């Protein structure tokens, strides 16, 4: 029996988001948003034998709305209503991670969490690695994490397009997704561990790290040892490493033999998920990556993990 595939890292560009990007192309930081329509997603899934996909918007709405809190909340609701409607049309094939206002806008963010999870029946929420230079372990975000913890929410985290000044621009711009995003994911995960936020506020959340956790599987041992020596967190190396394995790791853009081996050796059992990063990554690239490393045994494991996180997929 061929194992089922659930793509937990697949993106959409709802019409309101695309219009906002068109008004301010600099938000894309050198990455042209690819063509997208619902039919594109369904065709891609058919071509790649993907049974279900959990969709998310890859752009920080806070950045799109230029830090206007009210506009961000309005756009988040529009995106979530759009995705809920799309998923209602294809309930066995599609789910979604709800977009949220900035967690710094506590009241609006909590309101959207409740609406998305309770009313729209989202499969989880999407958060970006940082908001206005504050990573997700920042104390300002405690109330949002406590709300998500109450829901035992699945939280899909994704590197951010914010803080464009961090890009390498000389002698030409290197788009942040090419280089910086792996480090952003690592910074966020380590920040949540060292600040204690992961244990204190989010212990009942299932947090997914994009792209195989960035560089975390490679540098975790080094950070654990140096943290012990510098006494930044007061944790032992063993405690630090144990917390890194609380995260889930999607395999979007990890379709190469060596990085895949590192992620699979590092992640806890049952904590690896199938992912493609479509439509940024196209059919031929997905087929090439998973054709090389995505054997049936691995895909079967990712399917079992997806069933654990999204019980409705068992039906």
N, C-alpha and C positions, 0 to 999 in steps of 0.2 A: 504493500500500500504506500503510495506516494505521500509524504508528510505534508501537512497544510502549512501555508505561509501567512503570517500576520505582519504586515509592514507597519511598524510603530513610528517610523520617521519618514512621513510623506507629507508634502506641503501643498498648500492651495494659495491662490491669490484672488480673494473675493473682489468683486468690482469696486467697492469703496476704497480698498487698500491700493489697488492698481491705479485708480484715479489720483490718489494722494501722492503716490510715487511719481506719476507723470508730471504733477505740478512742481515737484522738487526732486529732479533726477539725482542730485548729490546724495540723497538718502541711500541710494543703492551702492555707493562707494565702489564704483567700477564694475559692479556685477549687474548686468542687464537682467531684470526679471524675465524669466522664460515665458513663452506662450503657455497659457493654461485655460482649460475649460473642464467642466465635470466629465465630459466625454473623453477628454485626454487622460484623466485619471483611470477611468474604467477600461479604456483600451490598453493602457500601460499594464494594468493589473492582469488583464487577460493574456497579454503577450508574455508575461513573466510568471504566470501561474500563481498569482497572489490571490489568496482567498478573501482576505479582509485587510483594510487599511485604516489606521487611526490618523486622521488628518489634522494638520496644524498650520497656522499662519507663521511664516518664518521671519516676519518683520516686526520689530518692536513698535507697538502702536504709540508708545510714549515718544519715540523718536519721530515717527511720522507726523504726529500732532504737535511737534516742537514744544513738548513739555506742558501743553495746555491740558490741565487735568480734566476739565469738563468735556472737551472734545475727545480726549482719549477714551473716557468712559462711554461716550456715545458711540464711538467707532467700535469699541469692544462689543457692545451689545449688537450692533449691526452685523459684525462678523459672526458672532455666535448664533444669531437668528438665521443667518444665511447657511451656516454649516449644519445647524440642527435640521433645517428644511431639506438640505441635500441628503443628509443621512436618513431622514424619514423616508425618502424616496428609494433608498437602497439599504434597508436596515440590516441585512445579513452581510453586506459587503463593506459598509462604511461606518466609522465612528469618528469622534473628534475630541481633541483637547481644546478646551475653551481658552480664548484670548482674554486677558485681564488688563485693567488699568494698572498703573504702577503700584507696587505694594507700598510705596511711600504714601500713596493716597488711600489710607487704610479703609475708611468708610466705604468708598466707592468700590474698592477692590473686594472687600468682604461681601458687599451686596452682590457683585457680579459672580463671585464664587457660589453663593447660595442659589442664585437664579440659574446659573449654568448647570450645576449639579442636581438641583432639586426639580426645577421646572423643565429645562431642556434635556436633562438626562445625559449630559456630556460624560465621556468616558474618563475624564480627568481634566487637568488644567495645564497650560503651558506657561512657564516663567522663563525669563531671560537671565543670563548669568549675572548681570548687574544693571542697576538703574542709577543714572547720574553718578557714576563712579562708586556706588555702594553695592558691594556684592551681597548675595542672598543671605549670608549669615549676619548681616548688620542688625543691631538691636531695633532699628526703626521698622523692621519687617516682622517683628515678633508676633504681633497680633494676627497678621495674615497667615503665618505658619501655624499658629494655634488653631485658627479656623480650619485650615487644610487638614491639620492633624485630627480634628474632631470628625471630619468626613472620612478619615483614613484614605485620603485622596492619592491617586496616581498623579505625579507631578513630572511632566516632561520638561526638561531644561534644555535650553538652546543658547549657543553663543549669540552675542548681541551686535547689532549694527551701530549702537551708540558709541560715543566717544571717538569720533572720527579723527581727532587730533592724534590718536595713538598710531595711526597708519604710517607705514614707511612711505615717504613721498619723494625721496631723492635717490637716484636721478629720475625715477618715475614712480608712480604709485603702485604699490603691491596691495591688491585688494585684501582686506582683512580675512575673508574666508580662506584664502590660500595658505596663510601662515598663522595669524594671530588667534583664530578661533580655537584651535586645539589648546592653546595656553589659557584662554579665557575659561574654558570648561574646567581645566585643572585648578585655576585660581579660585573659582567659585566653590568647587568641591572641598579643597583644602581649607578655605575660609570657613565653610560651615562646620568642619571638624574642629579646627583650632579654636574657634570662638565658642564652641560648645552648642551651637544652635541645632545641629543635627540631632543630638541626644535630647536636648531640653525641649525643643519645640516641635520637632518633625519626626519623632521616633516611630509614629504610626503611619507616616507617609511612605509611599513607594516612589522613590526619586530616580528618574531615568537620566543618565548622562549621555549626551549625543556623541556620535563619532567615536565609539569605543572608549569614552571617558577622556578624550583629548590625549594628553601625555601622562595622565595620572598612573596608569599601570606601570609605566616605565620609571617614574620618579618617586613613587610612593615610599619605597624603602629608604631612599636618600633623605626625604623629608622627615620620615619617622625618626631616623637616627639623629638628624640635626635638631629636630624639635626636642628630643630628649636632652641633648647637650645644652641647648640654649634656654630650655625651660619656658618656652613660649606658652604652651598650653597646660603644662603640668601632667600631660599624659605620658605613659610609657610607650615605647615603640610598638609593642604588641597591641596596646589599646588603640593607637592611631591606625594601625593597619587593619584592625578588626572593624573600625568604623568605615574605612574606605570600601569594605566589602558589603556594607549595607546598601550601597548604590546598585542600580541596574545599569547595564551597558548595552546600548544599541550598536549594531555593527554597520551602520551607514558609513560608507567610504573607508571601511577597514578591510576591503577585499584584497588584501595582499598577504602572502604567507607569513612573513615574520611578525608584523603588527597583530595579525589575527591570533597567532600563537600566544603572544604576550597577553592579550586581553583574555583569552580563554583560560590560560593558566592562572591569571590574577583574579578573575571574577569568582564570586561564590557560586556554588551549584545552583542552577535555576535562576540565574541573574543576567542572562544574556538574551537579547532580543534581535529579531530580524529587522533590518532597516535598509532603505534605498537612497533617501534624500531626493527622490523624484519631486518636481521636474527639473531641479538643478542638475541631477545626474540622469542621463538619458538611457533609453533602452539598451543601446549597445554597450555602454559602460557597466550597467547593472549586470547584464548577461556575462560580460567578460569577468567581472570581479567574482560573482557568485559561481560562475562556471569553474573557476580555478579553485576556490576554497570552500564553496558552500555545499558540501556533501549532504546526503539525506539524514545522516545521524545528527549533524549540527542543526539542520532546519527543524528536525523533529524536537530537539531540545528547546529551540526558540518558540515553537508552537506550544509546548507544555508551559513555558514561562508566561506566554501571552494569555493562556487560559486561566492561569493563576491571577494575573492582574486584571483581566477583563472577563469575569465569570459568565457574562452573557454569551460569549463565544462558544461556550460548551453546549448551548441549546441547538 
